[in-house]
Amino acid sequence: MPVSASPALLEVSGVTVRFGGITALDGVSFAIAPGSIAGLIGPNGAGKTTLFNCLSRLYTFSEGSIHFEGQPLTAYAPHQIAALGIGRTFQNLALFRTMSVRDNVTIGGHCRSSSGFLANALRMPWVRREEAVLDQRAAGLITLLDLDSVAHRPVSDLPFGTQKRVELARALMSQPKLLLLDEPAAGLNHEEVDGLRLLLRRIQSELSLTILLVEHHMNLVMRVSDQVIALDFGRKIADGTPAEVQANPEVVRAYLGAAQ
């Protein structure tokens, strides 16, 4: 799939993060074009989750900059990131297990609502209109992610792979322009991983999304990504097409211990 020639949607420049005497990220730079799928890879401890936490504003970097649609992320508080257009899933599921699939998905859209506590308590007309819009959007995503048959079931009753799709639907409810996926294939079997690959391409195309995923499942990353960024010990060691990164001697060394 061709990548857009538009200016970068996300631009990371010289980002450095230190925890005491440990450097978790060391001058990392890359750019992601709108409408692309980018994979972020690296051995355990390479700094992938640290970078995701910087993009979510959960961590503050000591050097460098991150721009989203040309705007510095540091100008926004963590609670403003979803409304800005950045959605995220996490390594560990963070669902409301006793609530239904539909309710879990709908909750993801409340960052886009404008009604406050008093308006909700009084059931003002615009509150009902907002709720109708959220319900309609949730229904569409539930259908897109093949969750109609379980929409009214509690999340706790569902298989792990289905719960993963529920979390993905909830992240999509915020209408992100950039979707951050933290190990979406973790815990999935071979058939589910291949289904995830097709699903990511479908939602990227139908919702006009840009996706950045952290993933250890190399087959998934190399088959679904337009761009792959490799980290090792907090440094960027490769950035290019899947074929270019797979052939990079530093990437081979990072994973296998020696160039082949």
JONOR-V698699 format. One record per pair of residues at least 12 apart in sequence whose ideal C-beta (glycine too) atoms are under 8 Angstrom apart, sorted by the first residue. I is the first residue (numbers start at 1). J is the second residue. Records with the same first field share a line. If there is no record, write none. Layout:
# JONOR-V698699
I: J, J
This chain:
# JONOR-V698699
1: 36, 226
3: 33, 35, 36, 226, 227
4: 33, 34, 35, 36
5: 33
6: 33, 34, 35
7: 70
8: 31, 32, 33, 34, 67
9: 32, 33, 34, 68, 69, 177, 178, 210
10: 31, 32, 55, 66, 67, 68, 178, 210, 212
11: 31, 32, 65, 66, 67
12: 28, 29, 30, 31, 51, 64, 65, 66
13: 29, 64, 65, 66, 67
14: 27, 28, 29, 63, 64, 65
15: 27, 28, 29, 51, 54, 61, 63, 64, 65, 66
16: 28, 61, 62, 63, 64
17: 47, 50, 54, 59, 61, 62, 234
18: 62
23: 234
24: 47, 50, 234
25: 47, 50, 51, 54, 61, 234
26: 47, 233, 234, 235
27: 63, 64, 235, 236
28: 47, 51, 64, 231, 234, 235, 236
29: 64, 236
30: 229, 236, 239
32: 178, 210, 212, 227
33: 210, 226, 227
34: 177, 210
35: 204, 208, 209, 210
36: 210, 211, 226, 227
37: 200, 201, 204, 210, 211, 212, 213, 224, 225, 226, 227
38: 210, 211, 212, 213, 225, 226, 227, 228, 229
39: 212, 213, 214, 215, 221, 222, 224, 225, 227, 228, 229, 242
40: 52, 212, 213, 214, 215, 228, 229, 231
41: 214, 215, 216, 218, 221, 228, 229, 230, 231, 245, 251
42: 230, 231, 232, 254
43: 232, 254, 255
45: 233
46: 231, 232, 233, 234, 254
47: 231, 233, 234
48: 214, 231
49: 91, 182, 214
50: 234
51: 231
52: 88, 180, 182, 214
54: 66, 73
55: 73, 86, 88, 180, 212
56: 78, 81, 86, 88, 180
57: 73, 74, 76, 77, 78, 81
58: 78
60: 74
68: 84, 85, 86, 178
69: 85, 177
71: 84
82: 111, 174, 176
83: 111, 112, 174
85: 175, 176, 177, 178
86: 176, 177, 178, 179, 180
87: 108, 171, 172, 174, 176, 178, 179, 180
88: 171, 179, 180, 181, 182
89: 167, 168, 171, 180, 181, 182, 184
90: 167, 182
91: 182, 183, 186
93: 160, 163, 164, 167
94: 167
95: 155, 163, 166, 167, 170
96: 155
97: 154, 155, 156
98: 154, 155, 156
99: 154, 155
100: 151, 152, 153, 154, 155
101: 142, 147, 150, 151, 152, 153, 155, 158, 166
102: 138, 139, 142, 151, 152
104: 155, 166, 167, 170
105: 138, 141, 142, 147, 166, 169, 170, 173
106: 134, 135, 138, 173
107: 170, 173
108: 169, 170, 171, 172, 173, 174
109: 134, 137, 138, 173, 174, 175
110: 134
111: 174
112: 174, 175
113: 130, 134
114: 130
115: 127, 130
134: 173
137: 173, 175
138: 169, 173
141: 169, 172, 173
142: 169
144: 169, 202, 203, 206
145: 165, 166, 168, 169, 199, 203
146: 165
147: 162, 165, 166, 169
150: 162
160: 187, 188
161: 187, 188, 189, 192
164: 184, 187, 188, 196
165: 199
168: 181, 184, 199, 203
172: 203, 207
176: 209
177: 209, 210
178: 209, 210, 211, 212
179: 209, 210, 211, 212
180: 212, 213, 214
181: 200, 211, 212, 213, 214, 215
182: 213, 214
183: 214, 215, 216
184: 196, 200, 213, 215
185: 215, 216, 217, 220
186: 216
193: 217, 219, 220
196: 220
197: 220, 223, 224
200: 213, 224
201: 224
213: 225
221: 242
222: 242, 246
223: 242
225: 242
226: 241
227: 239, 240, 241
228: 240, 241, 242, 244, 245
229: 245
230: 245, 248, 250, 251, 254
232: 250, 254
237: 250, 251, 254
238: 250, 251
